[in-house]
Each structure stands twice: as C-alpha cells, then as structure tokens.
Amino acid sequence: MARPGFFDWKLIFTREVMGAIVALLSTALLVVLCYGGMRISGIWAGL
C-alpha cells in the first residue's frame, strides 16, 4: 500500500497536466478558427 500523499500528488499533477493540455488545445483551436475566419472574410471582401 503506497502512501496516500503520493496518490494525492499524482492526482493533482495529472489534473494540472490535463488542464494545461486542454488550455493549449483550446487556445490552438481559437487561433485556427480566428485565422480561418479572417481568411474567409478576406476572400468574401475580395469578391
């Protein structure tokens, strides 16, 4: 049986890592969406 503190640390660490990954993914998605929207708007403005 491992120490409870170790499991708590692992859980917190995993949660932090998951949060960071989710934040990075959502930021990347926002950038891609904004870039795509700007490109589409530029195409429409060019027509």
N, CA, C and O atoms as CSV, one atom per row, in Angstrom:
chain,resi,resn,atom,element,x,y,z
A,1,MET,N,N,0.855,-1.198,0.000
A,1,MET,CA,C,0.000,0.000,0.000
A,1,MET,C,C,0.892,1.250,0.000
A,1,MET,O,O,1.723,1.431,0.890
A,2,ALA,N,N,0.711,2.082,-0.982
A,2,ALA,CA,C,1.534,3.295,-1.068
A,2,ALA,C,C,0.979,4.377,-0.152
A,2,ALA,O,O,-0.160,4.302,0.311
A,3,ARG,N,N,1.803,5.373,0.097
A,3,ARG,CA,C,1.356,6.473,0.967
A,3,ARG,C,C,0.231,7.255,0.288
A,3,ARG,O,O,0.291,7.486,-0.919
A,4,PRO,N,N,-0.798,7.669,1.045
A,4,PRO,CA,C,-1.915,8.435,0.469
A,4,PRO,C,C,-1.440,9.744,-0.156
A,4,PRO,O,O,-1.970,10.177,-1.179
A,5,GLY,N,N,-0.436,10.374,0.466
A,5,GLY,CA,C,0.073,11.648,-0.047
A,5,GLY,C,C,0.607,11.514,-1.463
A,5,GLY,O,O,0.476,12.425,-2.281
A,6,PHE,N,N,1.218,10.349,-1.742
A,6,PHE,CA,C,1.768,10.115,-3.079
A,6,PHE,C,C,0.648,10.117,-4.119
A,6,PHE,O,O,0.776,10.702,-5.195
A,7,PHE,N,N,-0.448,9.448,-3.770
A,7,PHE,CA,C,-1.578,9.390,-4.695
A,7,PHE,C,C,-2.195,10.775,-4.885
A,7,PHE,O,O,-2.588,11.143,-5.992
A,8,ASP,N,N,-2.275,11.541,-3.790
A,8,ASP,CA,C,-2.808,12.900,-3.888
A,8,ASP,C,C,-1.948,13.726,-4.833
A,8,ASP,O,O,-2.465,14.448,-5.686
A,9,TRP,N,N,-0.625,13.616,-4.677
A,9,TRP,CA,C,0.300,14.374,-5.522
A,9,TRP,C,C,0.138,13.976,-6.984
A,9,TRP,O,O,0.112,14.822,-7.878
A,10,LYS,N,N,0.029,12.646,-7.210
A,10,LYS,CA,C,-0.143,12.160,-8.583
A,10,LYS,C,C,-1.443,12.681,-9.180
A,10,LYS,O,O,-1.480,13.097,-10.338
A,11,LEU,N,N,-2.508,12.657,-8.384
A,11,LEU,CA,C,-3.816,13.110,-8.860
A,11,LEU,C,C,-3.757,14.590,-9.212
A,11,LEU,O,O,-4.224,15.001,-10.275
A,12,ILE,N,N,-3.182,15.393,-8.314
A,12,ILE,CA,C,-3.071,16.832,-8.551
A,12,ILE,C,C,-2.210,17.087,-9.787
A,12,ILE,O,O,-2.558,17.911,-10.633
A,13,PHE,N,N,-1.081,16.374,-9.887
A,13,PHE,CA,C,-0.175,16.549,-11.022
A,13,PHE,C,C,-0.881,16.211,-12.331
A,13,PHE,O,O,-0.780,16.954,-13.308
A,14,THR,N,N,-1.601,15.079,-12.346
A,14,THR,CA,C,-2.322,14.660,-13.550
A,14,THR,C,C,-3.373,15.694,-13.926
A,14,THR,O,O,-3.541,16.024,-15.100
A,15,ARG,N,N,-4.085,16.206,-12.913
A,15,ARG,CA,C,-5.120,17.207,-13.169
A,15,ARG,C,C,-4.501,18.483,-13.739
A,15,ARG,O,O,-5.052,19.088,-14.659
A,16,GLU,N,N,-3.354,18.889,-13.191
A,16,GLU,CA,C,-2.670,20.089,-13.685
A,16,GLU,C,C,-2.239,19.901,-15.133
A,16,GLU,O,O,-2.423,20.789,-15.965
A,17,VAL,N,N,-1.661,18.736,-15.428
A,17,VAL,CA,C,-1.200,18.451,-16.788
A,17,VAL,C,C,-2.382,18.440,-17.750
A,17,VAL,O,O,-2.308,19.021,-18.833
A,18,MET,N,N,-3.470,17.782,-17.359
A,18,MET,CA,C,-4.655,17.739,-18.216
A,18,MET,C,C,-5.197,19.139,-18.453
A,18,MET,O,O,-5.589,19.479,-19.570
A,19,GLY,N,N,-5.217,19.952,-17.400
A,19,GLY,CA,C,-5.689,21.332,-17.539
A,19,GLY,C,C,-4.824,22.113,-18.512
A,19,GLY,O,O,-5.336,22.867,-19.339
A,20,ALA,N,N,-3.508,21.932,-18.414
A,20,ALA,CA,C,-2.585,22.637,-19.307
A,20,ALA,C,C,-2.792,22.186,-20.748
A,20,ALA,O,O,-2.794,23.007,-21.665
A,21,ILE,N,N,-2.967,20.877,-20.948
A,21,ILE,CA,C,-3.179,20.343,-22.297
A,21,ILE,C,C,-4.482,20.880,-22.879
A,21,ILE,O,O,-4.525,21.289,-24.039
A,22,VAL,N,N,-5.537,20.881,-22.081
A,22,VAL,CA,C,-6.839,21.385,-22.542
A,22,VAL,C,C,-6.738,22.868,-22.891
A,22,VAL,O,O,-7.282,23.312,-23.902
A,23,ALA,N,N,-6.036,23.633,-22.046
A,23,ALA,CA,C,-5.872,25.064,-22.302
A,23,ALA,C,C,-5.110,25.285,-23.605
A,23,ALA,O,O,-5.485,26.138,-24.410
A,24,LEU,N,N,-4.044,24.518,-23.812
A,24,LEU,CA,C,-3.252,24.655,-25.039
A,24,LEU,C,C,-4.091,24.299,-26.259
A,24,LEU,O,O,-4.049,25.002,-27.269
A,25,LEU,N,N,-4.852,23.212,-26.172
A,25,LEU,CA,C,-5.678,22.773,-27.293
A,25,LEU,C,C,-6.753,23.800,-27.623
A,25,LEU,O,O,-6.977,24.114,-28.792
A,26,SER,N,N,-7.421,24.327,-26.590
A,26,SER,CA,C,-8.478,25.307,-26.837
A,26,SER,C,C,-7.897,26.592,-27.416
A,26,SER,O,O,-8.516,27.220,-28.274
A,27,THR,N,N,-6.708,26.987,-26.950
A,27,THR,CA,C,-6.059,28.185,-27.492
A,27,THR,C,C,-5.707,27.965,-28.959
A,27,THR,O,O,-5.940,28.837,-29.796
A,28,ALA,N,N,-5.143,26.797,-29.267
A,28,ALA,CA,C,-4.783,26.483,-30.650
A,28,ALA,C,C,-6.035,26.473,-31.528
A,28,ALA,O,O,-6.014,26.970,-32.654
A,29,LEU,N,N,-7.119,25.907,-31.009
A,29,LEU,CA,C,-8.371,25.846,-31.761
A,29,LEU,C,C,-8.896,27.250,-32.035
A,29,LEU,O,O,-9.350,27.542,-33.142
A,30,LEU,N,N,-8.833,28.124,-31.019
A,30,LEU,CA,C,-9.272,29.510,-31.188
A,30,LEU,C,C,-8.450,30.208,-32.256
A,30,LEU,O,O,-8.999,30.903,-33.110
A,31,VAL,N,N,-7.131,30.026,-32.212
A,31,VAL,CA,C,-6.246,30.659,-33.198
A,31,VAL,C,C,-6.597,30.174,-34.601
A,31,VAL,O,O,-6.695,30.971,-35.533
A,32,VAL,N,N,-6.786,28.856,-34.747
A,32,VAL,CA,C,-7.123,28.285,-36.054
A,32,VAL,C,C,-8.462,28.835,-36.546
A,32,VAL,O,O,-8.599,29.196,-37.715
A,33,LEU,N,N,-9.451,28.896,-35.643
A,33,LEU,CA,C,-10.769,29.405,-36.024
A,33,LEU,C,C,-10.692,30.871,-36.435
A,33,LEU,O,O,-11.278,31.271,-37.441
A,34,CYS,N,N,-9.963,31.675,-35.647
A,34,CYS,CA,C,-9.824,33.099,-35.967
A,34,CYS,C,C,-9.118,33.266,-37.302
A,34,CYS,O,O,-9.530,34.079,-38.130
A,35,TYR,N,N,-8.045,32.492,-37.515
A,35,TYR,CA,C,-7.285,32.577,-38.762
A,35,TYR,C,C,-8.165,32.177,-39.946
A,35,TYR,O,O,-8.171,32.846,-40.979
A,36,GLY,N,N,-8.907,31.080,-39.787
A,36,GLY,CA,C,-9.802,30.625,-40.846
A,36,GLY,C,C,-10.891,31.649,-41.119
A,36,GLY,O,O,-11.226,31.914,-42.274
A,37,GLY,N,N,-11.442,32.221,-40.061
A,37,GLY,CA,C,-12.483,33.235,-40.222
A,37,GLY,C,C,-11.951,34.466,-40.932
A,37,GLY,O,O,-12.630,35.035,-41.787
A,38,MET,N,N,-10.740,34.879,-40.584
A,38,MET,CA,C,-10.131,36.039,-41.235
A,38,MET,C,C,-9.886,35.747,-42.708
A,38,MET,O,O,-10.103,36.608,-43.561
A,39,ARG,N,N,-9.430,34.523,-43.009
A,39,ARG,CA,C,-9.175,34.154,-44.403
A,39,ARG,C,C,-10.476,34.152,-45.200
A,39,ARG,O,O,-10.524,34.652,-46.323
A,40,ILE,N,N,-11.534,33.583,-44.609
A,40,ILE,CA,C,-12.838,33.539,-45.283
A,40,ILE,C,C,-13.364,34.960,-45.481
A,40,ILE,O,O,-13.885,35.294,-46.545
A,41,SER,N,N,-13.220,35.799,-44.439
A,41,SER,CA,C,-13.669,37.185,-44.543
A,41,SER,C,C,-12.885,37.901,-45.633
A,41,SER,O,O,-13.447,38.693,-46.389
A,42,GLY,N,N,-11.591,37.625,-45.715
A,42,GLY,CA,C,-10.750,38.248,-46.737
A,42,GLY,C,C,-11.187,37.817,-48.126
A,42,GLY,O,O,-11.205,38.624,-49.056
A,43,ILE,N,N,-11.542,36.539,-48.267
A,43,ILE,CA,C,-11.999,36.028,-49.561
A,43,ILE,C,C,-13.311,36.713,-49.948
A,43,ILE,O,O,-13.494,37.128,-51.093
A,44,TRP,N,N,-14.233,36.826,-48.960
A,44,TRP,CA,C,-15.514,37.473,-49.239
A,44,TRP,C,C,-15.308,38.945,-49.584
A,44,TRP,O,O,-15.966,39.475,-50.479
A,45,ALA,N,N,-14.385,39.611,-48.863
A,45,ALA,CA,C,-14.125,41.025,-49.128
A,45,ALA,C,C,-13.491,41.181,-50.507
A,45,ALA,O,O,-13.699,42.188,-51.183
A,46,GLY,N,N,-12.715,40.176,-50.919
A,46,GLY,CA,C,-12.043,40.251,-52.218
A,46,GLY,C,C,-13.004,40.044,-53.380
A,46,GLY,O,O,-12.697,40.434,-54.507
A,47,LEU,N,N,-14.155,39.439,-53.129
A,47,LEU,CA,C,-15.103,39.162,-54.209
A,47,LEU,C,C,-15.827,40.409,-54.684
A,47,LEU,O,O,-16.657,40.333,-55.590
